[in-house]
Amino acid sequence: MMVHGLPISRGRYVFDVESNGLLDTATVIHCAVMKDVDTLQVHGFRPDQIPAFLKLYRAAKLLIGFNCIKFDCALIEKLHGVTVPQDRVLDLMNLGRLVFSDIKSLDFPKAKASKEYQSKLAAHEADRAHRIEMGLPDIGPSRLKPVPLFPGQFVGRHSLEAWGYRMGGGLKGDYSKDMKALGLDPWASWNPEMHAYMLQDAEVTHDLFRHLETFQASQQSIDLEMRVAWLCAKIERNGWPLDVRAAEQLYMTLVAERESLRTQLVTLFPPWRTRLPDFIPKRPNRTLGYLAGVPVERWKTHEFNPASRDHIADRLIEKYGWKPTEFNEAKKDADGNTVTVGKPVIDDKVLKKLPYPEAQQLARFFMLQKRIGQLGEGAQAWLKVVREGKIHASYTTNGAVTGRATHSYPNIAQVPSLSAEFGRDCRALFNVPRGWKQLGVDQAGLELRCLASFMVAFDGGAYIDIVLNGDIHWENAKALFGLPEDTVRDDNNPDHVRYRGVAKTFIYAFLYGAGDAKLGSIVKKGAAEGKKLRARFLKKFPALERLINYVKNAAKKGWLKGLDGRKLPIRSPHAALNTLLQSAGALICKQWIVDSEDALKAAGLRHGWDGDFVILGWIHDELQIAVRDVDGLVAKVAEIVIGVARDVGRHFPSWKCPTDGSASPMPKKQNKDDPDEVLGPIVGGANWAACH
């Protein structure tokens, strides 16, 4: 809007603050900036002007920052008690991940072109300098077409510095690096250089806002991502109590077994030799028996190391003629060039399947290594990152191209399941304090509900009916094993139990894009059998084949539309259905968790350790919640969160299948033979092992 040719402020500001530490340690805000994105007026605030900043901050209609939900807004609330409505904040870190969820694929060509240009430019300048030094005519400046600088270390990163390079415009400064080079603490106190650095950050943030604006992400997807970012920032600050003493005891137990096993495993394979390149002496050596110019053989003796994947693969191939079927992805450099060819996958899962006696012992060793790494020895081990008795795991709320969140520091999604060895011991470490109960709630059967919802257009809701009212895994089993349609499942028939188990494994592998070889391995056969299973399955459900073909065709433009209107990049036609389904599940869960918090607050409950409930963790389709141990409160929270789970689909016009939720631990039946027994209320458990 313009008045007399001048832009009018709409109360939309890019903002940033600088402080003397991170969120958990900072005690003062040194300076702040607010830039009006409509009038372009910049307001810089020095230490004595922070009250004026807070006044403008409160009055803003829209606050635009970078990582501001996790840091700036939280810091302002912590130090000054000032909060703003969440719907007035736009965090460009989260918006960037939404708009460019597959940024790495765009960055590789930029980094490669930049590196090649810099190399050619350096060669030209070196040649030019040499010619001048030799008294030859100056060849002049390079005529190469300039390529924007994009250092390889920023490939795939969603930092403000990386965005500065991507946009080819304003770059962040090196204030912190420059100050440290002088032996100074860059954040101890305000100084003019810090202030200038902050103002430059605001310019880059403003450029990024305008850049992302042009991609016109759907408002529904933006609103959802911002709400999820606020909630996950709260979950991170909440922390999840960890039983440190029990964790240390478990760690020592596992280490003792690992070292005992290591001693045994070293003797599994006798030492072996490999030939090294020959040594060719330049002069004779009588003592060693060398003759000048005559090659000397060199050999290296290897002692078997049970922790070496290379050693294991080499010995199994040498001794048994093992033919690996799974390989790690080839490693690539920042330019996307292959550095090393993929090696055979060696882990406890692979080793367990092998028929060799050594493989079973090695599988246990690797399982122990994995558990020990998670507990105490890995870079993100629980005992390394625990602070004051709590794990503060980090969420990248749109870390996957599908919209799924990813986890780190530590990755709580990788805590072993109850069925895994030592899984119960590990999950029992994640608990609640005295005076609290733990409650687990998840979205029931979400993957198949997603599939059923998309199949409606091709089967009129027939698959939904089976998912909701029948036994979908038995229906799939009949298709896979060619059983007559009227075959009734008999739980006392071992074949029926096996068929249903295979069908359950098959459908999830199928939905996650497994190839024929993987599908065949489910029944301990190869790709040919996997191809037959796939054909039988699709013959039973022709609507599914029509859906697959429709989605592949729609994905030819390079993307599919998610439930909330976001664009989902499709890396290959075979990944199209999996991407669509995984995204649908992720968005259903995102809507569910933010609506659940709102519903709990609307019921008069407070979120926080000083309140009534604390969301401890969100793991894909599961919420773990601490509830104050007050009579009936756990049951009330469960009822509210399950109610939201059932209602969440209404937010998405294209969603067709009813959703549902389930709570854990459920009260146990006193009489298993009484179908009419009324169960008592949900009372919660003591830890994660009891709540999933």
Secondary structure as UniProt FT lines:
FT   STRAND          2..3
FT   TURN            4..5
FT   STRAND          6..7
FT   STRAND          12..19
FT   TURN            23..25
FT   STRAND          29..36
FT   TURN            37..39
FT   STRAND          42..45
FT   HELIX           47..49
FT   HELIX           50..59
FT   STRAND          62..65
FT   HELIX           68..72
FT   HELIX           73..80
FT   HELIX           86..88
FT   STRAND          89..91
FT   HELIX           92..99
FT   TURN            100..102
FT   HELIX           103..133
FT   TURN            134..135
FT   HELIX           152..154
FT   TURN            155..156
FT   HELIX           160..167
FT   HELIX           175..181
FT   TURN            182..183
FT   TURN            186..187
FT   HELIX           192..213
FT   TURN            214..215
FT   HELIX           219..238
FT   STRAND          240..242
FT   HELIX           244..265
FT   TURN            266..267
FT   STRAND          272..279
FT   TURN            286..289
FT   TURN            292..293
FT   STRAND          296..302
FT   TURN            306..307
FT   HELIX           309..320
FT   STRAND          331..332
FT   TURN            334..335
FT   STRAND          338..340
FT   HELIX           348..353
FT   HELIX           357..372
FT   HELIX           373..377
FT   TURN            379..380
FT   HELIX           382..385
FT   TURN            388..389
FT   STRAND          390..391
FT   STRAND          394..396
FT   TURN            397..398
FT   TURN            401..402
FT   STRAND          406..408
FT   HELIX           412..414
FT   TURN            418..419
FT   TURN            421..422
FT   HELIX           423..428
FT   STRAND          430..431
FT   TURN            434..435
FT   STRAND          436..443
FT   TURN            444..445
FT   HELIX           446..459
FT   TURN            460..461
FT   HELIX           462..469
FT   HELIX           472..481
FT   TURN            485..486
FT   TURN            491..492
FT   HELIX           494..511
FT   TURN            512..513
FT   HELIX           516..522
FT   TURN            523..524
FT   HELIX           527..540
FT   HELIX           542..554
FT   HELIX           555..557
FT   STRAND          559..561
FT   TURN            563..564
FT   STRAND          567..569
FT   HELIX           573..575
FT   HELIX           576..602
FT   TURN            603..604
FT   TURN            609..610
FT   STRAND          613..619
FT   TURN            620..621
FT   STRAND          622..628
FT   TURN            631..632
FT   HELIX           633..647
FT   HELIX           648..651
FT   TURN            653..654
FT   STRAND          661..664
FT   TURN            672..673
FT   TURN            675..676
FT   HELIX           688..690
//
